[in-house]
Amino acid sequence: MTDIPDLAFFSLLARQPSLAAAAQALGVTPPAVSRRLAALERRLGVRLLNRTTRRLSLTPEGERYLEDGEAILRDIERLERSLSASREQPQGLLRIGAGFGFGRRHLGPAISDFVRDWPDVEVILHLADRALDLTEHALDIGIRFGPPPDARILARRIAANRRLLCAAPAYLAARGTPQTPRELAEHDCIVIREHERAFNNWQLTDGSTQVTVKVRSPLAVNHGEIAVDWALAGHGIVLRSEWDIAADLRSGRLVRVLPEWAGSAADIHAVYPQRHLLSAKVRVFIDFLERRFAGYGDDNPGPW
């Protein structure tokens, strides 16, 4: 009996002819029902029921509490049915956070296709220059690069992605092509300033060895697409995610430098709240992203 709210308790009690009948319906003793009713009346400061040994009758305050309370209970029931349905059928508002570049180039078009398939889902896409806290910004899904920063956050990899070294053919023709990571220090390098990290220290790996190279950076920016534009203009070597430069590599506008080396882990993940709170709209959207980006990156030039 202590597990049901006061409104539900009183609604059941008021429909019974006596405390004994109410106790039988609740599976408790009549004194337990009497104590619960007395505690409710003390909390509200009014008498709700007139009771005798044979019958119960509502006071005017009890009639109001019963009528308005049952209306509230019906509203709660409708709300809970709606929420349960939302776990089965994708619907309602979906809030997604991502970075500017990937959000504009890849996530925006993906969402355009998604809402055509799921017209009952409304989407707000919040783009920022940093990873946004899901709780603070009331986000259902965040798109992150590299390993998830917090083991308490659930994440699913939606695409493989590498950070690759590249430059324009004109730059390499004029300055030569480095043969080892150490030779990068002799070149003009375009760096992307992100967060508070030492932006001109490039961490590289060939799969078995990791090295950190401090590069000279006559050009630096906090926007990756501008860095790529500078590389295309022949200003130097850039370390950039494959999703942003794949088309330029395919066309030959950019050329891989030190192709056996790549930057630190950059796989793309969707992060989201605890699994037991996962609604259908979140689950279906993550499944959609995983299918859409299947095969991107890895050792396959893929659809990037």
SULTA-V763317 format. One record per pair of residues at least 24 apart in sequence whose C-alpha atoms are under 8 Angstrom apart, sorted by the first residue. I is the first residue (numbers start at 1). GAP is how many residues later the second one is. D is the distance in Angstrom with one decimal. If there is no record, write none. Layout:
I_GAP_D + I_GAP_D
//
This chain:
1_25_6.5 + 1_26_8.0 + 1_27_7.5 + 6_34_7.2 + 7_59_7.7 + 7_62_5.7 + 7_63_7.3 + 7_66_7.4 + 8_62_7.8 + 8_65_7.3 + 10_27_7.8 + 10_56_7.1 + 11_55_6.0 + 11_58_7.7 + 11_59_6.8 + 14_42_7.6 + 14_43_7.8 + 14_44_7.3 + 14_52_7.6 + 16_40_7.8 + 17_37_7.9 + 17_38_5.5 + 17_39_6.0 + 18_33_7.9 + 18_35_7.6 + 18_36_6.3 + 18_37_4.8 + 18_38_5.5 + 19_36_7.7 + 19_37_7.5 + 86_193_6.4 + 86_194_6.1 + 86_195_7.5 + 87_191_7.5 + 87_192_4.6 + 87_193_4.4 + 87_194_7.5 + 88_191_7.7 + 88_192_5.5 + 89_191_5.9 + 89_192_7.4 + 90_28_7.2 + 90_30_6.9 + 90_31_6.4 + 90_189_7.6 + 90_190_4.8 + 90_191_4.2 + 90_192_7.9 + 90_194_7.1 + 91_27_7.8 + 91_29_4.7 + 91_30_4.4 + 91_31_7.5 + 91_189_7.6 + 91_190_6.0 + 92_28_6.4 + 92_29_4.9 + 92_30_5.8 + 92_189_7.6 + 93_28_5.9 + 93_29_4.6 + 93_30_5.7 + 93_31_7.4 + 94_27_6.8 + 94_28_6.0 + 94_29_4.8 + 94_30_6.3 + 94_45_7.9 + 94_46_6.3 + 94_187_6.9 + 94_188_7.2 + 95_28_5.9 + 95_29_4.9 + 95_30_6.1 + 95_31_7.5 + 95_43_7.4 + 95_44_5.0 + 95_45_5.2 + 95_46_6.6 + 96_27_7.4 + 96_28_6.2 + 96_29_4.9 + 96_30_6.1 + 96_43_5.7 + 96_44_6.0 + 96_45_4.9 + 96_46_5.7 + 96_47_7.8 + 97_28_6.0 + 97_29_4.7 + 97_30_5.8 + 97_31_7.5 + 97_34_7.7 + 97_35_6.7 + 97_42_6.6 + 97_44_6.4 + 97_45_4.7 + 97_46_6.3 + 98_27_7.6 + 98_28_6.5 + 98_29_5.1 + 98_30_6.4 + 98_33_7.0 + 98_34_7.9 + 98_44_6.0 + 98_45_5.0 + 98_46_7.2 + 99_28_5.2 + 99_29_5.1 + 99_30_5.5 + 99_31_6.5 + 99_32_7.2 + 99_44_7.6 + 100_27_5.2 + 100_28_5.8 + 100_29_6.2 + 101_123_7.2 + 101_124_6.8 + 101_143_7.9 + 102_141_7.8 + 102_142_7.7 + 103_24_6.6 + 110_179_7.5 + 110_182_7.8 + 114_171_7.5 + 114_174_7.5 + 121_160_7.0 + 130_65_7.5 + 134_138_7.5 + 134_139_7.8 + 140_132_6.0 + 140_133_7.0 + 140_142_6.9 + 141_129_6.4 + 141_130_5.7 + 141_131_4.9 + 141_132_7.8 + 141_141_7.2 + 142_128_5.7 + 142_129_5.1 + 142_130_6.5 + 143_125_7.0 + 143_126_5.8 + 143_127_4.7 + 143_128_6.3 + 144_124_5.8 + 144_125_5.2 + 144_126_6.4 + 144_127_7.1 + 145_121_5.1 + 145_122_5.6 + 145_123_4.7 + 145_124_6.2 + 146_118_7.8 + 146_119_5.1 + 146_120_4.0 + 146_121_5.0 + 146_122_6.4 + 146_123_7.5 + 147_118_7.0 + 147_119_7.4 + 147_120_7.3 + 147_122_7.9 + 148_121_7.5 + 148_123_7.7 + 153_118_6.6 + 153_119_6.7 + 153_120_6.6 + 153_121_7.3 + 154_117_5.6 + 154_118_5.7 + 154_119_6.4 + 154_120_6.5 + 154_121_7.6 + 155_114_6.1 + 155_115_5.5 + 155_116_4.2 + 155_117_6.4 + 156_113_5.3 + 156_114_5.4 + 156_115_6.6 + 157_110_6.9 + 157_111_5.8 + 157_112_4.2 + 157_113_6.4 + 157_133_7.5 + 158_110_5.8 + 158_111_5.4 + 158_112_6.6 + 158_128_7.7 + 158_131_6.2 + 158_132_4.5 + 158_133_8.0 + 158_135_6.4 + 158_136_7.3 + 159_108_6.1 + 159_109_5.2 + 159_110_7.1 + 159_131_6.9 + 159_134_5.5 + 159_135_6.3 + 159_136_7.3 + 159_137_6.0 + 159_138_7.0 + 160_106_7.6 + 160_107_4.7 + 160_108_6.2 + 160_135_7.6 + 160_136_6.1 + 160_137_4.9 + 160_138_5.5 + 161_80_6.7 + 161_81_5.9 + 161_82_6.8 + 161_104_8.0 + 161_105_5.5 + 161_106_4.6 + 161_107_6.5 + 161_135_7.3 + 161_136_4.9 + 161_137_6.6 + 162_79_5.6 + 162_80_5.4 + 162_100_6.7 + 162_101_6.9 + 162_102_7.8 + 162_103_6.8 + 162_104_5.5 + 162_105_6.8 + 162_135_6.9 + 162_136_7.6 + 163_76_6.1 + 163_77_5.0 + 163_78_4.2 + 163_79_5.9 + 163_99_5.6 + 163_100_4.7 + 163_101_6.9 + 163_102_7.6 + 163_103_6.5 + 164_75_5.4 + 164_76_5.5 + 164_77_6.2 + 164_78_6.4 + 164_92_7.2 + 164_93_7.9 + 164_95_7.7 + 164_97_7.6 + 164_98_5.1 + 164_99_6.2 + 165_72_6.7 + 165_73_5.7 + 165_74_4.5 + 165_75_6.6 + 165_91_5.8 + 165_92_5.2 + 165_93_6.8 + 165_94_7.4 + 165_96_7.8 + 165_97_6.8 + 165_98_7.8 + 166_65_8.0 + 166_71_5.6 + 166_72_5.6 + 166_73_6.6 + 166_74_7.9 + 166_88_6.1 + 166_89_5.3 + 166_90_4.4 + 166_91_4.9 + 167_64_5.7 + 167_65_7.1 + 167_67_7.1 + 167_69_6.1 + 167_70_4.7 + 167_71_6.4 + 167_87_5.3 + 167_88_5.5 + 167_89_6.8 + 167_90_6.9 + 168_63_6.1 + 168_64_5.4 + 168_65_7.2 + 168_66_5.3 + 168_68_7.6 + 168_69_7.8 + 168_85_6.0 + 168_86_4.5 + 168_87_6.1 + 169_65_7.7 + 169_83_8.0 + 169_84_7.1 + 169_85_6.5 + 169_86_6.4 + 170_64_6.0 + 171_63_4.9 + 171_64_6.8 + 171_65_6.3 + 177_80_7.1 + 178_79_7.2 + 178_80_7.1 + 179_79_6.5 + 180_78_7.0 + 181_30_7.8 + 181_32_6.9 + 181_77_7.4 + 182_31_6.5 + 184_29_7.4 + 184_31_6.3 + 185_28_7.1 + 185_29_6.4 + 185_30_4.7 + 185_31_6.0 + 186_29_7.8 + 186_30_7.5 + 187_28_7.6 + 187_29_6.9 + 187_49_7.2 + 187_50_7.5 + 188_27_7.8 + 188_28_5.9 + 188_29_6.0 + 188_30_6.6 + 188_47_7.1 + 188_48_4.9 + 188_49_6.4 + 189_26_6.4 + 189_27_5.9 + 189_28_4.9 + 189_29_7.0 + 189_30_7.3 + 189_46_7.9 + 189_47_5.0 + 189_48_4.7 + 189_49_5.9 + 190_27_5.6 + 190_28_7.0 + 190_29_5.2 + 190_30_5.8 + 190_37_6.3 + 190_40_7.6 + 190_41_7.2 + 190_45_7.5 + 190_46_6.0 + 190_47_5.9 + 190_48_5.1 + 190_49_7.8 + 191_26_6.2 + 191_28_6.6 + 191_29_4.8 + 191_30_6.6 + 191_36_7.1 + 191_47_6.5 + 191_48_7.4 + 192_28_5.7 + 192_29_5.1 + 192_30_5.3 + 192_31_6.7 + 192_32_6.2 + 192_35_6.8 + 193_27_6.7 + 193_28_5.8 + 193_29_4.7 + 193_30_7.8 + 194_28_6.1 + 202_61_7.3 + 203_60_5.8 + 203_61_6.1 + 204_57_6.2 + 204_58_5.4 + 204_59_4.5 + 204_60_6.1 + 205_56_5.4 + 205_57_5.6 + 205_58_6.3 + 205_59_7.1 + 206_54_5.7 + 206_55_4.6 + 206_56_6.5 + 207_54_7.9 + 239_24_7.2 + 241_25_7.3 + 242_55_7.0 + 242_62_7.5 + 243_54_7.6 + 243_61_5.5 + 244_60_7.9 + 246_55_7.1 + 246_58_5.8 + 247_57_6.9
//
